[in-house]
Amino acid sequence: MSLHRASSLHQTKSLSKTRISKSVIWANIVIQAIFPLSITFTPSVMAAETTAASGEPQRSASQAEQSTADAATRLASILADGDSTKQASSIARGTAASAGNEALQKWFNQFGSAKVQLNLDEKLSLKGSQLDVLLPLTDSPDLLTFTQLGGRYIDDRVTLNFGLGQRHFFAQQMLGYNLFVDHDASYSHTRIGVGAEYGRDFINLAANGYFGVSGWKNSPDLDKYDEKVANGFDLRSEAYLPTLPQLGGKLIYEQYFGDEVGLFGVDNRQKNPLAVTVGVNYTPIPLVTVGVDHKMGRAGMNDTRFNLGFNYIFGTPLAHQLDSEAVAIKRSLIGSRYNLVDRNNQIVMKYRKQNLVTLELPARVSGAARQTMPLVANATAQQGIDRIEWEASTLTLAGGKMTGSGNNWQITLPSYLPGGEGNNTYRISAIAYDTQGNASPVAYSDIVVDSYGVNTTASGLTASPESMPANATASSVIELNIKDNNNQPITGIVDELTLSLELVELPDSKRARVARAAPLPSVEHSITQISESAPGVYQATLTAGSKPQLVNISAQINGVPLSDVKTKVAMLADESTATIQDSSLQIVTTGSIADNATANQVKAVVVDAYGNKLSGVAVNFTVDANANIVATTISDKQGVATATITSSKANSYTVKAELNGETQQVDVNFIADASSATLDGSTEHKLQLVTDGQPADGSSTNMVKLTVVDKFGNTVPNINVAFSTTSDATISEFTATDAQGVATAKILSTKAGNYTVTAQLNGMDQQVDVNFIADAATAVITADNFTVEVNEQTAGSGTNRVQAIVLDKQGNPVPNMIVTFTATNGVTVKTASVQTGIDGKAATDLTMANVGGTISSVTAAMTNTAGVSSSHNKEVTFYPDFSKATLNTPVNTYSGFSVSSGFPTTGFKNANFQLAPHGNVASNSDYEWASSDTNISVSSSGLVNLDNDTTGTVTITATWKQDKSKVFTYQFTLNAWVGDYNSTTVSWAVANSACVAQGLRLPNENELSTGGTARGIGTFFGEWGNLNRYPDFPSASIIWTSTSGNDFHPDTGISHAGGNSSLAYMCVR
């Protein structure tokens, strides 16, 4: 709303209103001024986004402030105008509009964002009012789906808007798109709008396209004009300074398309108008915005507007609206989430002037020269047709004319002019006028004279004479008399006339003549150019050729035949010297059976010097030896002389025909008697090999052949011989016998071996064997054909074995191929290169010296004769040789116990021994070690440590990592254990009591050692040696035994009665 302070708050002016009216108005103003001051509220206020509390029972403090501001504003308005009664009336309407705005604004803001503008003029009309509301359909932090509804009553038009859109929110930006339908409910105009949005903090961009979908309608704004929705687009931007969010600017570019578009109003129509709007605004606090917009268009269409806006946010404390720090929130991406779509919701129209008068003419009217044709002029007008004005000067100057009135006219065509349609087309035009003087657009019609208009009944074509000899010199005059429909001669059309000649063969009786002495060259008939001998009379001369023919003659003008204008001339054969026509000696029949009965035939044609056929002429025929012929024959009425030939020998023979010293010849052929075809079995004719020993690859073929003869010994062509073969081979191709009587057959197979081929004909058969070999060019070793024949043998002593089978593409074993074997991980290949046998197999043995075992990758490789290599790998396993297992005690370094000795049976804390499953400690990492007893531990290197006392059997396992089914197992049981050791010397009795008190005992001499340094199972010293060398066995030179007075030397293993009174001791269980 714009608020302008008056320079004078009161001016004295006489009032025409009653004192009662003035009193009521002043009372209303004073009462409203009592409430807390508000800021501003006019009929054009635009409310910001708010979310009002539903069902609020009492007015908030901001609402009270609003009421006070309203009263102050109204009071200022009244004092600024001398006509206080008029101003009071305006305030009353403003109060009503304000109340409506506030109520609608608060109600719609419960659901989204709303922009409400209610205007009430003096007639209480809502002109200029607008309502827009954005309602979320789905709302999440990342996506807002909304509908926007709008309505406005501007320029006496009610426009409704319905839109759907989505906004996608990212960390610092928003992308949106929308689709709108805008409908002018007053005059039924509709358009579609498509838009896109982009937003960030302090900037908003929008692009919109507008597309009309309704047609032309009578305009209510312009007399005799139609209107339609104009297509167009706009680009919109708003931006604010991040450091000073109160200062912002906007830039709008818009353009609409059409010849008369009312972008700047119906009275300022332009073609394809465009406008650029530049604006700047300043918002010191959320409540107040001031700005200026400058809109620039074509042809000096400019507009500058100064704006003062008060933006009151219902439900928001006044202090917040007066806080300049709150402006930045409105400029943020979060604060603009529910902003209305920035677009032009008012439909822009384009206009065109109505055609009040219309006139339609046929595009083309055509006819013959001087013909009268109808011409329909279809003229219409709302005020009635007054007249039609014609422009037909080119037509009338050529001799044509127009008559008629109203919509019905007649055209008399002028004469036809030489030169085709281009010289005989006349364009006429017309304009229709109504009774008010309004004119129609110019209408055109092409008038075409398409022919001369020949009267074929009065015209004629004659020939003189109608018959002449075909001697190349005789002639006949052809005369054409042409008249038009008025029976007048048509002159000057020599260049447009043509005569067509149709040639027809004459009957034999009219062509036959007596032969002349000497031949003459053949001559074609000819005709001269047409000339005009008199007005409308045209002549040409036809000269005969040397061939008897009937010539049908017809006339055309510009290629169009003149019906019923025809004549004919007969050219009869002339005398000439009889001769055999060039290349006329021809074979009638050939290829007859050479049986001395069936005949071949030839014929010759006898003609005169001009090629005319002659009858009754004798022709002499001869033939080569071994054939028979009738020597002389007479030509028939077609001039044909025929001779027959027989023979008993299949062969080709030359036949000659002679007449008047001219000779021609032709070859005829006699063939063998296929009905007597047989297989005679002679050496040269029998079934025999052509190719053999081909690869059995399914495409390479072996070939056989044989020769077929008839009963006269003639080789017989084109005889089908039945070929067959034994199983696993196929006849892929066979031929009938050729010209030499030879038949062939091709055989293929995918299996190597020998096959018998049989040929059969007329109950006789012959056989021959063919051989197919394996195809070394496609030989390969496949994964399935490389196998481990012997596996999982013991390393160091066992032998594994692998085998490769070499097959070709068809699966045939391929012999004599070299297969190379290699192996990894220390495995030895006995024979590295092995040649395949007849079965395609190559095998070799594998050994391993290291008893530790391994899994080796064995490779078999081969290269075929085509240079293509193939190889495959198989794993071969050598298991460790556990029979080579060893154990030793690292302390005192003793390895004299076998893995079957049961060591140890005695023990003490941290005594240990080393195991080696196959006798090599260095390979112990190849195993996973485990103990069955938690009191006994084993390291990854196989070192067994006695951690604590245990009873029962202890099992140590070493699982081979390469094959966990192979497990080395070692078991032992501790029968005696040192439970306590005391290095303090005491008497035997004290020591014995100390052990008994712990449930233990002093050891006897037999479980301490076997006497002396001897090692053995069952005693502490025998199993572990010098006990003093173990770190956890305290050093003492002598300890008590279970026999009173006897002692034991741990370092030497000797026990005896030493006579000592005080010694160290150990207790055992």
Secondary structure by P-SEA (a helix, b strand, c coil): cbbbbbcccbbbbbbcccaaaaaaaaaaaaaaaaccccccccccccccccccccccccccaaaaaaaaaaaaaaaaaaaaccaaaaaaaaaaaaaaaaaaaaaaaaaaaaccbbbbbbbbccccccccbbbbbbbbccccccbbbbccccccccccbbbbbbbcbbbbbccccccccbbbbbbccccbbbbbbbbbbbbcccbbbbbbbbbbccccccccccccbbbccccccbbbbbbbbcccccccbbbbbbbbbccccccccccccccbbbbbbbbcccccccccccbbbbbbbcccbbbbbbbbbbbbbccccccccccccccccccccccccccccccccbbbbbbbbbccbbbbccccccccccbbbbbbbbccccccccbbbbbcaaaaaacccccccccbbbbbbcccccccccccbbbbbbcccccccccccbbbbbbbbccccccccccccccccccccccccbbbbbbbbbbcccccccccccccbbbbbbbbbccccccccccccccccbbbbbccccccccccccbbbbbbccbbbbbbbbbbcccccccccccbbbbbbbbbbbcccccccccccccccccccbbbbbbbbbbcccbbbbcbbbbbbbbccccccccbbbbcccbbbbbbbbbccbbbbbbbbbcccccccbbbbbbcccccccccccccccccccccccccccccbbbbcbbbbcccccccccbbbbbbbccccccccccccccccbbbbbbbbcccbbbbbbbbcccccccbbbbbbccccccccccccccccccccccccbbbbbbbbbbcccccccccbbbbbbbcccccccccbbbbcccccccbbbbbccccccbbbbbbbbccccccccbbbbbbbbccccccccccccccccccccccccccccccccccbbbbccccccccccbbbbbcccccccccccccccccccccbbbbbbbccccccbbbbbbbbbcccccccccccccaaaaaaaaaaacccccccccccccccccccccccccccccccccccccccccccccccccccccccccccccccbbbbcccc
